[in-house]
């Protein structure tokens, strides 16, 4: 007997747009609170992250969805683990070395072209950020749409088809059950190929370059 999928059906249309904006607003509020807790002005935050002041302002006000690379920059500039960007004040970080996330109960975060469900978020200072990610369909990626950052990544396709583009390699199509692992310092990008529900398990290492 196959396991019953307890995940809620995907949102569409106006309902999806409303949730997407709510996720942007929640993420922006957390980013702003963390900046203020560090005592940084927008100008200082821009200098430390390398992002434009206007970009940080738009992220904090839920006007744009930041890329994963920009979230990495913010976390490092503020001296925090990535999980702090995905936590609420009501979720105390654990000091134990075990965390469990039940199906569909991860912290959802909306960023550019993706919706992440961050798993095992209560475990502090993780070296790996595990996520179930909803991937959007879009045209073939141009070079300026590819991103790079420190660390390594692996993707495992749960449903749908994705195209993975990694610098110096030909784009590769991954189908359900396929897995890829790559060096995140190479420019890379991911897109859904079809107009169907496309989800992957995505794990990225979070490495403090100062250590």
C-alpha positions as CSV (number, residue, x, y, z in Angstrom):
1,X,0.0,0.0,0.0
2,X,1.5,3.4,-1.0
3,X,1.8,6.1,1.6
4,X,-0.9,8.8,1.7
5,X,0.3,12.2,0.7
6,X,-0.9,14.6,3.4
7,X,0.4,17.7,1.7
8,X,-2.2,20.3,0.9
9,X,-3.0,20.7,-2.8
10,X,-1.0,23.5,-4.5
11,X,-2.5,26.9,-4.6
12,X,-3.3,28.5,-7.9
13,X,-4.4,31.9,-9.3
14,X,-5.3,34.7,-6.8
15,X,-4.8,32.4,-3.8
16,X,-1.2,31.6,-4.8
17,X,-0.5,35.3,-5.4
18,X,-1.8,36.2,-2.0
19,X,0.3,33.6,-0.3
20,X,3.3,34.6,-2.3
21,X,3.0,38.2,-1.1
22,X,2.4,37.0,2.5
23,X,5.6,35.0,2.4
24,X,7.5,38.0,1.0
25,X,6.2,40.2,3.8
26,X,7.1,37.7,6.5
27,X,10.6,37.2,5.2
28,X,11.1,41.0,4.8
29,X,10.0,41.6,8.4
30,X,12.5,39.0,9.7
31,X,15.3,40.4,7.6
32,X,14.6,43.9,8.9
33,X,14.4,42.8,12.5
34,X,17.7,41.0,12.2
35,X,19.4,44.0,10.6
36,X,18.1,46.3,13.4
37,X,19.2,43.7,16.1
38,X,22.7,44.0,14.6
39,X,22.5,47.8,14.9
40,X,23.0,48.3,11.2
41,X,21.5,51.1,9.1
42,X,20.5,50.4,5.6
43,X,23.7,52.0,4.4
44,X,25.9,49.8,6.6
45,X,23.9,46.7,5.6
46,X,24.4,47.5,1.9
47,X,28.2,47.9,2.5
48,X,28.4,44.6,4.4
49,X,26.3,42.5,2.0
50,X,27.4,44.1,-1.3
51,X,23.7,44.6,-2.2
52,X,22.3,47.9,-3.3
53,X,20.6,49.9,-0.5
54,X,17.4,49.9,-2.6
55,X,17.5,46.1,-2.9
56,X,17.7,45.6,0.9
57,X,14.9,48.2,1.4
58,X,12.6,46.4,-1.1
59,X,13.4,43.0,0.5
60,X,12.5,44.3,3.9
61,X,9.2,45.7,2.7
62,X,8.1,42.6,0.8
63,X,8.4,44.3,-2.6
64,X,10.8,41.8,-4.1
65,X,11.7,38.1,-3.7
66,X,15.4,37.8,-2.9
67,X,17.5,35.1,-4.6
68,X,19.1,32.3,-2.5
69,X,22.5,34.0,-3.2
70,X,21.3,37.2,-1.7
71,X,20.0,35.4,1.4
72,X,23.4,33.9,1.8
73,X,25.0,37.3,1.6
74,X,22.6,38.7,4.2
75,X,23.1,35.9,6.6
76,X,26.9,36.1,6.4
77,X,26.9,39.9,6.7
78,X,24.7,39.8,9.8
79,X,26.8,37.0,11.3
80,X,23.9,34.5,11.6
81,X,23.1,31.0,10.4
82,X,20.7,30.7,7.5
83,X,18.0,29.2,9.7
84,X,17.6,32.6,11.5
85,X,16.2,34.0,8.2
86,X,13.5,31.4,8.3
87,X,12.5,31.4,11.9
88,X,10.0,33.3,13.9
89,X,10.5,34.7,17.4
90,X,8.1,32.0,18.6
91,X,10.5,29.3,17.4
92,X,13.4,29.0,19.8
93,X,16.5,27.4,18.3
94,X,17.4,24.1,19.8
95,X,20.9,23.2,21.0
96,X,20.3,19.5,20.6
97,X,21.6,17.7,17.5
98,X,18.3,16.3,16.3
99,X,15.4,18.0,14.5
100,X,12.3,16.4,12.9
101,X,9.9,18.1,10.5
102,X,6.6,16.3,9.8
103,X,5.2,16.2,6.3
104,X,4.1,19.7,5.1
105,X,5.1,21.4,8.3
106,X,8.3,23.1,7.3
107,X,8.8,26.9,7.3
108,X,7.7,28.2,3.9
109,X,9.8,31.0,2.4
110,X,9.1,32.7,-1.0
111,X,12.1,33.9,-3.0
112,X,12.7,34.7,-6.6
113,X,11.4,31.9,-8.9
114,X,11.1,29.4,-6.0
115,X,9.1,28.6,-2.9
116,X,11.1,26.8,-0.3
117,X,9.8,24.7,2.6
118,X,12.7,24.8,4.9
119,X,13.1,21.6,6.9
120,X,14.4,20.9,10.4
121,X,14.5,24.7,11.0
122,X,14.8,24.5,14.8
123,X,18.3,23.1,14.7
124,X,20.8,26.0,15.1
125,X,24.0,26.5,13.1
126,X,23.4,23.7,10.6
127,X,26.1,23.0,8.0
128,X,23.4,21.8,5.5
129,X,20.1,23.6,4.7
130,X,17.5,21.0,3.6
131,X,14.5,22.2,1.7
132,X,11.6,20.9,-0.4
133,X,11.3,23.4,-3.2
134,X,8.5,24.3,-5.6
135,X,10.2,25.3,-8.9
136,X,8.6,27.7,-11.4
137,X,8.5,27.3,-15.1
138,X,10.4,30.0,-17.0
139,X,12.3,30.4,-20.3
140,X,15.8,28.9,-20.7
141,X,18.2,30.7,-18.3
142,X,20.4,33.5,-19.6
143,X,24.0,33.8,-18.3
144,X,23.1,36.8,-16.1
145,X,20.4,34.8,-14.4
146,X,22.9,32.3,-13.0
147,X,24.2,32.6,-9.5
148,X,27.2,31.4,-7.5
149,X,28.1,31.2,-3.8
150,X,30.3,29.2,-1.5
151,X,29.4,25.7,-0.7
152,X,27.9,22.6,-2.5
153,X,24.4,21.6,-3.4
154,X,22.4,18.5,-4.3
155,X,18.9,18.3,-5.9
156,X,16.6,15.3,-6.1
157,X,13.5,15.6,-8.2
158,X,10.3,14.6,-6.5
159,X,7.9,15.4,-9.3
160,X,7.9,17.2,-12.6
161,X,11.0,17.9,-14.7
162,X,13.7,20.5,-14.1
163,X,16.6,21.9,-16.2
164,X,19.8,22.3,-14.3
165,X,22.4,24.7,-15.8
166,X,25.9,24.7,-14.3
167,X,28.7,26.8,-15.6
168,X,31.1,25.0,-18.1
169,X,28.5,22.1,-18.5
170,X,25.7,21.6,-21.0
171,X,22.2,22.0,-19.3
172,X,20.8,18.7,-18.1
173,X,17.2,17.7,-17.8
174,X,16.3,15.9,-14.5
175,X,13.2,13.9,-14.1
176,X,11.4,12.4,-11.1
177,X,13.9,10.2,-9.2
178,X,17.0,11.9,-10.7
179,X,19.7,13.5,-8.5
180,X,22.5,15.9,-9.2
181,X,25.3,17.3,-7.0
182,X,27.5,20.3,-7.9
183,X,29.9,22.9,-6.7
184,X,28.0,26.1,-5.8
185,X,30.9,28.3,-6.6
186,X,30.2,27.6,-10.3
187,X,27.4,29.8,-11.7
188,X,24.2,27.8,-11.7
189,X,20.5,27.9,-12.1
190,X,17.4,25.8,-12.1
191,X,14.0,26.0,-13.8
192,X,10.9,23.9,-14.3
193,X,10.5,22.6,-17.8
194,X,6.8,21.9,-17.9
195,X,3.7,23.7,-16.7
196,X,3.0,21.1,-14.0
197,X,3.6,20.8,-10.3
198,X,7.4,20.6,-10.0
199,X,9.1,19.9,-6.6
200,X,12.6,18.9,-5.6
201,X,14.4,18.1,-2.5
202,X,17.2,20.6,-2.4
203,X,20.1,20.7,0.1
204,X,22.8,23.4,0.2
205,X,25.8,23.6,2.5
206,X,26.1,26.8,4.5
207,X,29.8,27.5,5.1
208,X,31.1,30.5,7.0
209,X,34.0,31.7,4.8
210,X,35.7,33.3,7.8
211,X,36.1,30.0,9.7
